[in-house]
Amino acid sequence: MKKCAFALSLLLLCLSCKKKETIIINNGNNNNSDTLKLYEYNILPSSTNPFISSYNNEHEVCFDNRSTLLNKLFVFLPGTTGSPSYYKLIVKKAAALGYHAIGLTYPNNSDLYTSAATNSDLGEFGRCRQEIFDGTDQTAGVNVNTDNCIKNRLLRLLSYLQLTYPNQNWGQYIFNNDINWSKCVLAGHSQGGGHAFYIAKQVSVDRAISFSSIDWNSNLGASASWVSQPGATPISKFYSFNGIRDQIFAYGNVQTQLSEMGIQGPAVSIDSNMPPYNNSHMLTTAATPFISVLFPDHNITCLDSYVPKDGVGNVISSFDKAWEYLLAN
């Protein structure tokens, strides 16, 4: 009965909710068929589940029928207090490569770091991340229930998208009322990159990509305990991209943590090398950010305003190629 009530409420919301939708037509062809469109949707989390009570900035959703579809889902998790609207470039890049692509809004305040970054227990990072992931009560350090957790928000968004846009086949990423994790590429920036790696340790995903992220206890001078623990996803499917002058996470600590995880290296700079970067899964940059305020070298790897641009505002080639390598090599 509860499931029926929820399904009815979701249907009513889908029919009545105000959605912002942008459709960009391929200007190089006058054929306006569905195969030649980039669909961009901005959807409030509360539109997909009336029990979502906070962190209600719009999800960013892209579906590009101009691309050869991979039948894989790209899920991007913003950094602390960030919104998917800050990371549209990387989500659109994924869509252009053939992914069903989502920038997901989730509970991403600073509670995780307040609780774990100087805790006497290296397990606190993992407890916080687990609660943010699935809403189970793990610690007093964060307060996330099952309605508001990452897993439920993604599941409800996929259900909403399948109901609203059935021809786009978002339902393939749902299996037995859960996420079909094997078809997912998880990525994120800063806090979100840590979630991508942590979740990939809990469930088997197609790939995990961390942009400018680390779980480092500054009091103990050590990585979170979950970092070196075995996981469900082979370590060969983990990738990272970091700025070597990162003002938030010292690059020396980043190197230590990636080494502890066993990620394939050594690190390769995208500034002076081309794909396939000696097949390394650890990419770095010392490029100049597009803007220089508020931790620019921490944000350079994927935050729209900071990613280096050329004279006409396009992402510079070295970053575009690096993103493509991380997502599709």
C-alpha positions, 0 to 999 in steps of 0.5 A, a space after each residue: 500500500 505504501 508503494 502504491 501511494 508513493 507511485 501515485 504521488 510520483 505520477 501526480 508530481 510528474 504531471 504537475 511539476 514545472 520542469 525547465 527543459 532546454 533542447 539544443 538542435 544540431 545546427 549542422 543538419 536541418 533534420 529535427 528528428 529525435 536522433 539529432 538533439 541534446 536534451 538538457 533537463 533541470 529537475 528539482 529533487 523534490 519533484 522526484 520524491 515528495 519526501 526529499 526535504 532538503 538540498 533541493 537544488 536542481 539535478 542536471 540531466 543530459 541526454 544526447 541523441 546525436 551520439 552513439 549511446 553507450 547504455 551507461 550512466 554517468 553520475 557526477 557528485 558535486 563538491 561541498 556545498 556545490 550544485 550540479 549547475 556548477 559542473 555542467 561542462 563535464 556532464 555535457 561532455 559525458 552526454 556527448 560521449 554517449 552516456 546518459 548523464 546526471 549531475 546529482 544534488 545530495 546532502 553535501 555540507 561540511 559535516 563530513 569533514 567537521 566530524 572526520 578530518 581530525 577525529 581520533 578514529 580513522 573509520 569516521 570518514 567511512 561511517 559518514 560516507 556510508 550514511 550519506 550514501 544509503 541513509 543508514 544511521 552510522 554516526 552522529 557526525 552526519 544526519 542523512 535519512 533514507 529519503 535524502 541519501 545519494 542512493 535514493 535520490 538517484 533511484 527516484 530521479 531515474 524512475 522519474 526520468 523513465 516515467 517522463 521520458 520513456 523513449 530515452 530508456 533511463 529504466 535500464 539503470 534500475 534493477 530490482 528496485 535498486 540502481 543497476 550499478 554495473 552500468 554506472 560510472 561514478 564521478 565527483 569533485 572534492 567531497 563528491 570524488 570521495 563519495 564516488 570512490 567510497 561507493 565504488 568500494 561498496 558496489 561494483 560499478 563500471 568505473 569511478 573517477 575522482 576529481 581533486 579529492 582525498 580523505 585525509 585525517 590531518 590530526 593523525 597524518 593518515 588516510 581514512 581506513 576505508 581507503 586501503 580496504 578491499 572493495 567491490 569494484 576492481 582497483 583497475 577501474 579507479 581514475 583520478 585527476 588532481 591539481 598539483 597546487 591544490 589549496 585544499 588537499 596537499 598533493 603530497 597527501 593525495 599521492 600517498 592516498 592514491 598509492 595506498 589505494 593501489 591506483 595505476 600510475 605513476 601520475 602523468 601531467 596532461 599539460 605536457 603529455 597526450 592520451 593515453 598518458 602511459 595508461 596511467 589512471 592518475 592524471 595531474 595538471 599545473 595549468 592556470 585556472 580560468 579564474 583565480 579566486 576561491 581555491 582555483 587549483 582545487 577547482 580547476 579539474 572540473 568546476 565550470 568557472 575554473 576550467 581553462 578556456 581558449 579565446 572563444 570560451 571553449 575548454 582547452 584541448 588538454 582538458 577536453 582530451 583528459 576528460 575524454 580519456 577518464 570517461 571513455 578510454 
